[in-house]
Amino acid sequence: MSSSGWHDGASDGNIDSGLTRTVTTSPASATAATDTSLSVHRGQSMLSPCLVNGDRVSQFWLDDMYLKVQLPLPVNSNPGMVFPRQTFPDQDAQLRFAARLISGILDYKVIIDSRTLPIDRARHRVKGQPLCMEQYYRLFTTYRVPGVTKDVLVRPDESIMPEPEHVIVICKNQYFVLDVVVNFTRLTMDDLFTQLKRIVKNAEEGDAEAERVGILTAGRRDDWARARMRLMQVDSTNRDCLDMIERCIFVLCLDTRLCSDDAASGDTLWRDDVSLALQMVHGSGTAHNTCNRWFDKTMQFVIGEDGACGLCYEHSPAEGIAVVQLIEHLLKYMEEVRKCQLPRWQSICELMRPRKLTWQIADETREDIARAMSVTDRVHRHLVSTYESASIRRFRLGRVDNIRACTMEALEWARAMTGETITTDAQKLQLLRDAMKRQTDILVQTILGHGIDNHLLGLKQMAEETGRDCPDLFTDESYRIANRFTLTTSQASAKIILFP
């Protein structure tokens, strides 16, 4: 992902401002002091709308890190997460699991909507500091709309539309509207199961003529933005379909079974971790389930016929920790419901059948779909600029800053391990310890607000917004290379067995 890696953090100044850095001067004379004072006051007047307002600062970071990046979302931006493997003896078992999952998500959403989540607190380095919770409240209220030059992250509370009460279920590349609240009442798990069975039956009947519209969300953002405009211009039906997807609470993907590498030996259920991860990240290719997705939606859950389960989420609204907390609650809820075998509630009478979204596809859109097919990512055998996320939620609206992991210590250790330099085992171990120490030092400085990327982007953005010439630093080739992130890494601890 090509980005200058700026994030809405703060250093040692005012936490509430989102980004503050105090600059002091020591003028050599009274005249110099007067000139400096005038310059500082002018600077404060110029910077105040940018830096004092944490929302503006957060938007700088969001634009640069995500919304202005034109690369496809799968692989380049959207993370995937694999849940514990399930065993579904038949389709009913898969759909009952899906019904419990929907019910568990709605249970967690009640907590989010009431904003009663307990405040997270820092566990390391100045322990106990409260952490910003805004990311949690975006999980089911945001959607990323593609743009030709920049995407837009929208929320229902920013419009006059009523709060959504439906989920989009994707099955065999077809899209269905599943109302989860009917007559002000949440559907029971049995009702959800009944509706899911209806969806699968309908999808099987229409499988042959299904248009692979979902693959458009897997292409370059500018290409998808233009394709979306063409799609809406064809017919108002398409605008309605997009509106229902964009305003839904979340997306549920019912995936078809993937053939196992060991199918020839009779083991049709075995799947290795890589195979499972690829299914969650991008659907395992257009021959399998990549078209059975909508990558713009923040939360997209996957339940496969063969028990492969997980999610793919659009990264711009929140970091992994907020998602992990949701998943821990969700899986715990589902297990408790399964063990308790709660009595079945009376179903709501006369449930309307889930509505299938019908697209009007012109030849231009079919060409767009063909162009959107597959992008390949490669790994190069050399040290590259790396974006390693460090949480800066100690600061208002803080997301992450960059741990500059591409250090000389890391390079020397890598050279020793790959045999480019001749070293003993003891020397390799020492080089590893040196690299780890350097990495830890940078990490600590970054989480406390002393990372360089956020501040540099703030300066660059201020020059642009005030009509000044861009400083030479930001046009230098070394700056471009340093901010072309071929590799991004992060980790979020969990109490259950998950892997991204």
C-alpha positions in Angstrom: 0.0 0.0 0.0 1.4 3.3 -1.0 1.0 5.8 1.7 2.8 8.4 3.7 1.6 6.6 6.8 0.3 9.6 8.8 -1.9 8.8 11.8 -4.0 10.9 14.2 -1.7 10.6 17.2 -0.3 13.0 19.7 3.1 13.4 21.3 3.6 14.7 24.9 1.1 17.6 24.5 -2.6 17.8 25.0 -4.2 14.4 24.7 -7.6 15.7 23.6 -6.3 17.6 20.6 -5.4 14.5 18.7 -2.1 15.9 17.5 0.0 18.4 19.4 3.7 19.2 19.3 5.1 22.2 21.2 7.8 24.1 19.4 9.9 26.6 21.5 12.4 29.1 20.3 15.2 30.9 22.0 15.8 34.1 20.2 19.3 35.6 20.5 18.0 39.2 20.7 14.9 41.2 21.5 14.4 42.0 17.8 14.7 38.3 16.9 12.3 37.5 19.7 9.7 40.0 18.3 10.0 38.6 14.8 9.8 35.0 16.1 6.7 35.9 18.2 5.0 37.4 15.2 5.9 34.4 13.1 4.6 32.0 15.8 1.3 33.8 16.1 0.8 33.8 12.4 1.6 30.1 12.4 -0.9 29.4 15.2 -3.5 31.2 13.2 -2.7 29.2 10.1 -2.5 25.8 11.9 -5.4 26.1 14.4 -8.1 24.8 12.1 -5.9 21.8 11.1 -4.3 20.8 14.4 -6.6 21.9 17.2 -9.5 20.0 15.7 -8.9 16.3 16.3 -11.6 15.4 13.7 -9.7 17.2 10.9 -6.4 15.6 11.9 -8.0 12.2 12.0 -9.4 12.8 8.5 -5.9 13.7 7.2 -4.7 10.2 8.3 -7.8 8.4 7.0 -7.4 10.0 3.6 -3.7 9.3 3.3 -3.7 5.8 4.7 -6.9 4.4 3.1 -9.2 6.6 1.1 -6.7 8.1 -1.4 -5.1 4.7 -2.1 -6.4 3.3 -5.4 -5.2 -0.3 -5.0 -7.8 -3.1 -4.8 -9.1 -3.7 -1.3 -8.5 -7.5 -1.2 -5.0 -8.4 -0.1 -3.8 -4.8 -0.2 -6.1 -3.4 2.6 -8.9 -5.7 3.8 -7.7 -8.2 6.5 -9.2 -11.7 6.8 -9.7 -13.6 10.0 -10.2 -17.4 10.4 -12.6 -18.7 13.1 -12.3 -22.1 14.7 -13.2 -24.8 12.1 -16.8 -26.1 12.2 -18.2 -29.4 11.2 -21.5 -29.3 9.3 -23.0 -32.7 8.6 -25.6 -31.1 6.3 -26.8 -27.8 5.0 -29.2 -27.3 7.9 -26.3 -27.4 10.4 -24.5 -24.7 8.3 -27.6 -22.5 8.3 -28.3 -23.0 12.0 -24.7 -21.9 12.7 -25.4 -18.9 10.5 -28.5 -18.0 12.4 -26.7 -18.1 15.7 -24.0 -15.9 14.3 -26.5 -13.3 13.1 -28.2 -13.4 16.5 -24.9 -13.0 18.3 -23.9 -10.0 16.2 -27.2 -8.3 16.9 -26.7 -9.0 20.6 -23.3 -7.2 20.5 -24.8 -4.4 18.4 -27.2 -3.6 21.2 -24.2 -2.9 23.4 -22.5 -0.8 20.8 -25.7 1.2 20.0 -26.2 2.0 23.6 -22.5 3.0 23.9 -22.1 1.0 27.1 -18.9 -0.8 26.2 -16.4 -0.6 29.1 -13.6 1.7 28.3 -10.4 0.0 27.3 -7.2 0.9 29.2 -3.6 0.7 28.3 -1.9 -2.5 29.6 1.7 -1.4 29.0 3.8 1.8 29.3 1.8 4.2 31.5 -0.7 1.5 32.4 -4.3 2.4 33.0 -4.6 5.3 30.5 -8.1 5.3 29.0 -8.2 4.5 25.3 -10.4 6.0 22.6 -13.4 3.8 21.9 -14.7 5.4 18.7 -13.5 2.5 16.5 -16.0 0.1 18.1 -18.9 2.3 17.2 -18.1 2.3 13.5 -18.1 -1.5 13.0 -21.8 -1.7 11.9 -22.4 1.9 10.9 -19.9 2.6 8.0 -19.5 1.9 4.4 -16.7 2.7 2.0 -18.0 4.3 -1.3 -15.4 4.2 -4.2 -14.3 7.5 -5.7 -12.2 8.3 -8.8 -9.6 10.2 -6.8 -10.6 9.4 -3.2 -13.1 7.1 -1.5 -15.6 8.3 1.0 -16.4 6.7 4.3 -20.1 7.2 5.0 -22.3 6.5 8.1 -26.1 6.3 8.3 -26.1 8.9 11.1 -24.8 11.4 8.6 -28.0 11.0 6.4 -31.7 11.3 6.9 -32.2 7.6 6.2 -33.6 5.4 9.0 -31.3 3.1 10.8 -30.9 -0.2 8.9 -32.7 -3.3 10.1 -31.5 -5.7 7.5 -28.5 -7.9 6.6 -27.3 -8.7 3.1 -26.8 -12.5 2.5 -24.7 -13.5 -0.5 -25.2 -17.0 -1.8 -23.9 -18.3 -5.2 -23.0 -14.7 -6.3 -26.6 -13.5 -5.6 -27.7 -10.9 -3.1 -30.6 -11.2 -0.7 -32.1 -8.7 1.8 -32.7 -10.4 5.1 -34.8 -8.3 7.5 -33.7 -9.1 11.1 -36.2 -6.7 12.7 -39.9 -7.1 11.8 -42.6 -5.0 13.4 -40.1 -3.7 15.9 -39.2 -7.3 17.0 -35.9 -9.1 16.4 -36.2 -12.3 14.6 -35.6 -15.4 16.6 -32.9 -17.9 15.6 -35.6 -20.2 14.3 -37.0 -17.4 12.1 -33.5 -16.6 10.9 -32.9 -20.2 10.0 -36.2 -20.4 8.1 -35.3 -17.3 6.1 -31.8 -18.5 5.4 -33.2 -21.8 4.0 -35.5 -19.8 1.7 -32.5 -17.8 0.5 -30.4 -20.9 -0.3 -33.3 -22.5 -2.2 -33.8 -19.3 -4.2 -30.1 -19.0 -4.9 -29.9 -22.6 -6.2 -32.7 -21.9 -8.6 -31.1 -18.8 -10.0 -27.4 -19.9 -10.0 -27.0 -20.3 -13.7 -27.9 -16.7 -14.6 -26.3 -14.9 -11.7 -24.2 -11.9 -12.7 -20.9 -11.6 -10.9 -21.4 -8.0 -9.8 -19.5 -8.4 -6.5 -16.2 -8.8 -8.3 -16.4 -5.1 -9.2 -15.6 -4.3 -5.5 -12.4 -6.3 -5.8 -10.9 -4.1 -8.5 -8.9 -0.8 -8.4 -10.9 1.8 -6.6 -11.0 4.3 -9.4 -12.1 1.6 -11.8 -14.9 0.5 -9.4 -16.0 4.1 -9.0 -16.5 4.5 -12.7 -18.2 1.1 -13.0 -20.5 2.0 -10.1 -21.6 5.2 -11.9 -22.3 3.3 -15.1 -24.2 0.7 -13.1 -26.4 3.4 -11.5 -27.1 5.1 -14.8 -28.5 2.0 -16.4 -31.6 1.7 -14.3 -33.0 2.9 -11.0 -33.2 -0.8 -9.9 -29.4 -0.8 -9.7 -29.4 2.2 -7.5 -31.8 0.5 -5.1 -29.7 -2.6 -5.0 -26.6 -0.6 -4.2 -28.5 1.4 -1.5 -29.7 -1.8 0.2 -26.1 -3.2 0.3 -24.5 0.0 1.4 -26.9 0.6 4.2 -27.1 -3.0 5.6 -25.8 -3.8 9.1 -23.3 -6.3 7.7 -22.8 -8.9 5.0 -23.1 -12.6 5.4 -21.4 -14.8 2.7 -22.6 -18.4 2.4 -19.6 -20.0 0.5 -19.5 -23.1 -1.6 -17.2 -25.9 -0.7 -13.6 -25.8 -1.8 -11.9 -28.9 -3.2 -9.2 -30.2 -0.9 -5.7 -30.8 -2.0 -6.1 -34.3 -0.5 -9.5 -34.9 -2.2 -7.9 -37.7 -4.3 -7.0 -39.6 -1.1 -10.5 -39.4 0.1 -10.0 -36.6 2.7 -12.4 -34.0 1.4 -12.7 -32.1 4.7 -9.0 -31.4 5.3 -7.9 -27.8 4.7 -4.6 -26.2 5.7 -4.3 -22.8 7.3 -3.1 -21.1 4.1 -6.2 -22.4 2.2 -8.5 -21.1 5.0 -6.8 -17.8 5.2 -7.0 -17.2 1.4 -10.7 -17.9 1.5 -11.2 -15.2 4.1 -8.9 -12.7 2.6 -10.2 -12.9 -1.0 -12.5 -15.8 -1.5 -9.8 -18.1 -3.1 -10.2 -16.8 -6.6 -13.0 -16.2 -9.0 -13.4 -19.9 -9.7 -14.5 -20.3 -6.1 -15.9 -17.5 -3.9 -14.2 -14.2 -4.7 -17.4 -13.1 -6.6 -19.4 -14.1 -3.5 -18.3 -11.0 -1.7 -18.8 -7.2 -1.3 -15.5 -5.9 -0.2 -16.6 -2.3 0.5 -18.7 -3.3 3.5 -17.0 -2.9 6.9 -18.0 -6.3 8.4 -18.3 -9.3 6.0 -18.8 -12.7 7.6 -18.1 -16.0 5.8 -19.6 -19.4 6.5 -18.6 -22.2 4.1 -20.4 -25.4 3.4 -17.3 -27.3 4.5 -17.1 -25.6 7.9 -14.6 -22.9 7.0 -15.7 -19.7 8.8 -14.3 -16.3 9.4 -14.6 -12.7 8.2 -13.1 -10.2 5.8 -13.4 -6.6 7.0 -12.8 -3.2 5.3 -10.0 -1.7 7.3 -10.6 2.0 7.2 -13.1 2.4 10.0 -11.3 0.4 12.7 -8.2 -1.5 13.8 -8.0 -5.2 14.5 -8.5 -4.9 18.3 -12.1 -3.7 17.9 -12.8 -6.6 15.6 -11.2 -9.1 17.9 -13.3 -8.0 20.8 -16.4 -8.4 18.7 -15.4 -11.9 17.6 -14.6 -13.0 21.1 -18.1 -11.9 22.3 -19.7 -13.5 19.2 -18.1 -16.9 19.5 -18.7 -17.0 23.3 -22.4 -16.1 22.7 -22.8 -18.8 20.0 -21.2 -21.5 22.2 -23.4 -20.6 25.2 -26.5 -20.7 23.0 -25.5 -24.1 21.5 -24.9 -25.6 25.0 -28.0 -24.2 26.6 -30.2 -25.3 23.8 -32.7 -22.6 24.6 -36.4 -23.3 24.0 -37.6 -22.3 20.6 -39.7 -19.2 20.5 -42.9 -18.9 18.5 -42.1 -17.6 15.0 -43.5 -14.4 13.7 -46.5 -15.2 11.5 -46.5 -14.5 7.8 -42.8 -13.8 7.5 -42.1 -12.1 4.2 -39.7 -14.0 2.0 -36.2 -12.4 1.7 -36.0 -10.1 -1.3 -33.5 -11.0 -4.0 -31.7 -8.0 -5.4 -32.1 -8.0 -9.2 -29.5 -6.2 -11.3 -30.0 -4.7 -14.8 -26.7 -5.3 -16.4 -25.6 -3.6 -19.6 -22.7 -4.6 -21.9 -20.5 -1.9 -20.4 -20.9 -3.4 -17.0 -20.1 -6.9 -18.2 -16.9 -5.5 -19.6 -16.2 -3.9 -16.2 -16.8 -7.2 -14.5 -14.3 -8.9 -16.9 -11.7 -6.3 -16.2 -12.1 -6.6 -12.5 -10.9 -10.3 -12.5 -7.9 -10.9 -10.3 -4.9 -9.0 -9.2 -1.6 -10.8 -8.3 0.6 -9.7 -5.3 4.3 -10.7 -5.2 6.9 -11.0 -2.5 10.4 -9.7 -3.3 13.6 -11.0 -1.9 14.9 -7.8 -0.3 14.2 -5.7 2.7 11.4 -3.2 2.0 9.7 -0.3 3.7 7.3 -1.9 6.2 4.2 -0.5 7.9 4.0 -2.1 11.3 1.0 -0.8 13.2 1.3 0.7 16.7 -1.9 1.6 18.5 -2.1 5.3 19.6 -5.6 5.1 21.1 -4.2 6.8 24.2 -5.0 10.0 22.2 -8.4 11.2 21.1 -9.5 9.6 17.8 -6.1 7.9 17.7 -5.8 4.9 15.4 -2.2 3.8 14.7 1.2 5.1 13.8 4.0 3.3 12.1 6.8 1.3 13.8 9.6 1.8 11.3 10.7 -1.9 11.4 13.0 -1.7 8.4 16.2 -1.0 10.5 19.9 -1.7 9.9 19.8 -4.1 12.8 17.0 -6.1 11.1 18.9 -6.0 7.8 22.1 -7.4 9.4 20.2 -10.2 11.1 18.3 -11.1 7.8 21.6 -11.2 5.9 23.1 -13.5 8.5 20.1 -15.8 8.5 20.0 -16.1 4.6 23.7 -16.7 4.4 24.7 -13.4 2.7 27.1 -12.9 5.6 29.0 -15.7 7.3 28.2 -15.8 11.0 28.2 -18.4 13.8 25.0 -19.4 15.5 25.9 -17.3 18.5 26.4 -14.3 16.3 23.1 -14.9 14.6 21.4 -15.0 18.1 23.1 -11.7 19.1 22.0 -10.0 15.8 18.5 -11.2 16.5 18.6 -9.7 20.0 20.0 -6.4 18.6 17.2 -6.2 16.1 14.6 -7.0 18.7 15.9 -4.3 21.0 15.9 -1.7 18.3 12.4 -2.8 17.3 11.2 -2.5 20.9 12.7 0.9 21.3 10.9 2.2 18.3 7.6 0.6 19.3 7.7 2.3 22.8 8.4 5.7 21.3 5.6 5.2 18.7 2.8 4.2 21.1 3.6 7.1 23.3 3.1 9.5 20.5 6.7 10.1 19.2 6.3 8.4 15.8 7.4 10.4 12.8 4.9 9.5 10.2 1.8 11.2 11.6 3.7 14.5 12.2 5.3 14.5 8.8 2.0 14.0 7.1 0.5 16.7 9.2 3.1 19.2 8.0 2.7 18.1 4.4 -1.1 18.4 4.6 -0.9 21.9 6.2 1.3 23.1 3.3 -1.2 21.9 0.8 -4.2 23.3 2.6 -2.6 26.8 3.1 -1.5 27.0 -0.5 2.2 26.9 0.2 4.8 25.2 -1.9 5.3 21.6 -0.9 8.6 21.4 1.1 11.4 19.6 -0.8 11.4 16.8 1.8 8.1 15.5 0.5 9.1 15.5 -3.2 12.4 13.8 -2.6 12.8 10.3 -4.0 14.0 8.9 -0.7 10.7 10.1 0.9 8.7 8.3 -1.8 10.6 5.1 -1.4 10.4 5.2 2.4 6.6 5.5 2.1 6.0 2.9 -0.5 4.9 0.1 1.9 5.3 -3.3 0.2 4.7 -5.1 3.5 2.3 -4.2 6.3 2.1 -6.2 9.6 0.2 -6.0 12.8 -1.0 -8.2 15.7 -3.9 -8.2 18.0 -4.0 -10.5 21.0 -7.1 -12.7 21.5 -8.4 -15.1 24.1 -9.6 -17.6 21.5 -8.0 -19.4 18.7 -8.1 -17.1 15.7 -5.6 -16.2 13.1 -5.6 -13.3 10.6 
